Amino acid sequence: MDNPVLDAIFSRRSVREYEDRPVEPALVKKILEAGIWAPSGLNNQPWRFAVVTSPEMISKFEPLTRYSRVIKAAKVLIPVFVDSEAMYHQVKDHQAMGACIENMLLAAHSLGLGAVWLGEILKSESEIRFLLGIDAQYHLMAVLSVGWPTQKNRRSNRKPLDDVILYRDCEL
């Protein structure tokens, strides 16, 4: 079956190594647009973004994570925040943020870009907000590192479905 959505889901990988060439602003805009089309409870759309492309600002993120080599290689960083004033239910809004981030990763992949969802950097949330001049009502959910991948067609594996299905009443 030829299905571009499933193809993108099954072929997307976390990319941590990038070519030394810029990412066009129009492509970054498409990634952000994909993020805002994620589902959210009551359509509250609690996501907020920062876009970091200057090498000087990117370098300020390097000491904030043990994955500094990924930050250093990136051409774009997209810190993704949830707006606490737009939230109505913590679990549902955090689920929406995950959907937003996944949409962004799939969009990057579909555009030929590589990206990775950095979570360990959350420990540096206050430093990142300070660097960017962002108020405390915005809580960091992830930083996406984006660039042109140095390697394509990377492989991965997943657990068999039978190992993760807890109950079923049909044959799959």
N, C-alpha and C positions, 0 to 999 in steps of 0.2 A: 504494500500500500504506500503510495506516495503522499505524504502528509508533511508539509513544511513546518507546522508547529511541533509535531512529534519529532521530526528530524532535528529541529533546533534543541528541543529538550534533551534528546538522547545524545547529541553530539557536543553540547556545551561542556566546557571544562574550566576549572579555575586556572587562570593564567597569571603567572608571577614574573615572567621575563618578557621584556618588550624591546622592540627595535628603537633606535634613536631617531625617531621622526615624529613630528607633531600630529596631534589628532585635531581635525578640522572642527571648528565650533558648531557647524551644522550637524555633525555626528553626535556631539555631546548633547545638543538640543534634542535630537531624536531619542537618545537614551533617557533623558529627563522626561520627555513626553510619554515614553513607555511606562515610566514609573508612576506618573499621575493617573494612568488608566487602570491601575490596580483596583480591585474591589476594596471597599471600606464600609464598615457598619454605618448605617444611616447616611451613607455617602459623605461622611465628615472630612475625608481627605486630609488626614493629620500630618502628612509628610511635608518636610521642608528640606531644602538642599543648599549646599554651598558648592561652588565650582572653583577648584584651585588648579591653575595651569602654570603659574610663574615658577621657574626653577628655585627662586629665592624662597617663596612660600612653601613649596613642596619640601625643601630641605629642612624647614622648621618642624615638619612632621616626623622626620627620621628618628630623632631621639625619643619619640613618644611611643615606640613599639619595638619589640624584638625582631620585627619583620622589616627593619629599616632598608634592607636591600630591595624589597618589593616597592617600597615608597620611593626610593632613590631612582629606580628604573622607570617609574610611572611618568606619563606625560600629562595625565589628568588624575586628580583626586576628587572624588565626590563624597564629602561627608553627608550622611543622611541622618536627619533629625526627625523626631516626633514632637509635635507642638502640644505641650501638656494642656494648653487652654482650648485646643480643638478636640481633645480626647473626651470620650464619654464612657468607655469601658476599657480598663487596662488590657485585659487579655485580647479582646476583639481588636483593639487598636494596634497592639503589638503584632497580632496576626496579619493585619493589613500592612504593616510596615514590612513584614517578611515577603508578602506578595509584591509589594512595590519594588523591593530590592531584587527579587527574582525576575520581575519584568525587565528591570534595568540590565541585569546580567544577560538575559536572553536577547535583549535588543542589541547590546554590545556585540554579542556573538553573531547575530544575524547581519551585522554591519561589517563583519570581518575583523572586529577588534577583539582583544582579549581583556578580561577583567577578573578580579577576585574580590570577594567579600571579606574584608578584614574585620574581625571581631575582637581580637586580643587588644587592639588599640582603645577599646572602650574604657580601659582603666585610666586613660588620659583625657577623658571627656572634658573636664574643667579646663585643662590646658588648651585643648582644641577650641573650645568656645572662646577662651581669652584671645588666642591667636587671631581668630576670625571676627572678634567683636560681636559675638552672638549671645543673647540673653539667656538666663538660666531656665526660662520656660521651655526651651528647646533641649531635648535630651538626645544625645548621640545614640544611634542605633547601629551604625556601621560606617566604615569608610570604604568606598569602592576605589580600587586602583585600576586605571584603564590605560591601555596603550595598544600598539600594533604587536601581535604576538611574534616571538622569534621562532616558535615551533607551531606547526599546524597538525591537525588530526591526532591529537594526543589521546591516549587510551585510559580507561578507568574500568572499574567493575562495581557491581552492586551485589548485595546479598540476594539469593533466590527469593522469589515471591513467597514460597511456602515458609520461609524462615521469618517473614514479617507479618503474615496474615494471622490474626488472632482467632478469627471466626469466619466461617463461610457456610452458606447453605446452597451452594451451586458449584458446578464444575467450572473452572477457569482454564 
